[in-house]
Amino acid sequence: MKKTSVVFLVQGLLFLALIGRIQAQTNPADYLYPVLVKGKLGYIDNKGVLQIKASLNKQAAYELENVKTPFIIVKNGTESGLYSRKTQKMILETKYKNIVVDETVKRIKVGLGGGFFNTLYGYVDYDGKPVIPMEYKTQLLTGGYRFKEGLWCFEKDGKQGYMDPNGHIVITPQFESAGDFTNGMAFVRKPGETLYGYIDTKGNYEIKPQFYDAGAFDENGFALVRFKKTDPTQSIIDRKGRLVVKGIPYPAQENGFGGNIHFTSGLALVKDTVTNKYGYIDLSGKLVIPVQFSSAEEFTKEGRALVSVGGLLDGEGLFGKMLGAKWTFIDTRGNPLMPYFRADEVGRFSEGLAAVKFNGLWGFINLKGEVVIEPQWTERPSLFEGGIARVMMKSAAESDKPYSSDVAVGYINQQGRYVWNMQK
């Protein structure tokens, strides 16, 4: 197979997580993948063997995500239900606006109600038995998506508090604004007050209120804060509340978002919001890799970061794409680890491979920037998970539409061979 050097850009999407920074090693046996058999949905393993018989109604093609949890979220329009892989039966009927399986505490978050900001949430156990009643809201942007460090940030009567997986309130609702626990602490602000402080898991202040803005602590024990409303610059504190760096040169970025800071290999990503260029600072706040990249990601623990120069941004926010740029990896000194090369678009690395688009077709490259699976698919492939990836082709009749469920779906292994042939 021809090998072509290329470099790519990771288009991370957090959200949802909103999603973890470091990819965990998962037993491929934990993965099941959705397929269609005679119009019904079933699930195969990474060898292409049907493990759950095809009996579920077809889902929209772009929602055919790989399954790593003990459950499968089944959708009917905007409503969701939950199917157990173990019993091969529905444990939650299809009526919920939102379902999140939280494996860290063996609980399932469910939501009912109208509108994005009006949904009421609660939790059930793995048998579908209610544990926390659906009568709580969350702040969405600052906390409450999942349990973090054993506590859920919830809202009751306009105030935030924290409860454990059994529904016991650990910290009484008393805050106007609150974040998830990270590194043993959470930022909070009480009603009528203007400043944030940090509490421990018992609700006691570890760092007294003194910040106009506050961010979550990273695993290294650093957090991003602002001291005054009139001061636009961000500063860095440690877990004792001590000032580490006052006034970093540019706003910090974490997984494509501002508000938090994250040091890996001793460097953190920052963005010049005037030029929309990226660079990196060290623990002293010094800009050690100049602001020069059109897009960039955080450094890995191995000391490698993916960056791009040039190109045009198509779209904004989470769905923006950098088109026609040149990509490479850099080391912690900012030196390219391979020559810059052009690509239409690139995907996120997973299990050593990333999707890449040349001349309208998607293939895959390895960590050396070599094309190991030739471009041949019109739609963006999924990540490799458990050794295989989902690939898609849109029909000619739907080719001019930005979104369509009329696509053919298949699965390939890391050698590019089909374990499940393309089918609609």
ZIRARA-V380945 format. One record per pair of residues at least 24 apart in sequence whose C-alpha atoms are under 7 Angstrom apart, sorted by sequence separation. I is the first residue (numbers start at 1). J is the second residue. D is the distance in whole Angstrom. If there is no record, write none. Layout:
BEGIN
I:J:D  I:J:D
END
This chain:
BEGIN
305:329:5  306:330:7  388:412:5  389:413:7  304:329:6  305:330:5  388:413:4  304:330:6  305:331:7  355:381:7  387:413:6  388:414:6  153:180:6  187:214:6  304:331:5  387:414:6  187:215:7  303:331:6  304:332:7  187:216:7  269:298:6  303:332:6  34:64:6  186:216:7  268:298:7  171:202:7  34:66:7  148:180:6  149:181:6  170:202:7  171:203:6  33:66:5  148:181:6  207:240:7  350:383:6  351:384:6  32:66:6  33:67:6  182:216:6  183:217:6  207:241:6  265:299:6  350:384:6  31:66:7  32:67:5  131:166:6  132:167:5  143:178:7  182:217:6  183:218:7  224:259:7  264:299:6  265:300:7  31:67:6  32:68:7  91:127:7  92:128:6  131:167:6  142:178:7  143:179:5  144:180:7  182:218:7  183:219:6  224:260:6  264:300:6  265:301:6  31:68:5  91:128:6  142:179:5  143:180:5  223:260:7  224:261:6  248:285:5  264:301:6  30:68:5  142:180:7  183:221:7  223:261:6  265:303:6  245:284:6  245:285:6  218:261:7  373:416:6  102:146:7  215:259:6  216:260:6  218:262:6  289:333:7  215:260:5  289:334:6  105:165:7  14:255:7  12:255:7  10:297:7  10:306:7  9:306:6  9:307:6  9:308:7  13:318:6  9:327:6  8:327:5  7:327:5  8:328:7  7:328:5  7:340:7  7:341:6  6:341:5  6:342:7  10:346:7  11:347:6  12:348:6  9:346:5  10:347:5  11:348:6  8:346:5  9:347:6  10:348:4  10:349:7  46:386:7  46:387:7  46:388:6  62:405:7  61:405:5  60:405:5  61:407:7  8:356:7  31:386:6  28:386:4  27:386:7  28:387:7  7:369:5  6:369:5  5:369:5  6:370:6  5:370:5  4:370:5  5:371:7  3:370:5  4:371:5  3:371:5  3:372:6  48:419:5  47:419:6  48:420:6
END
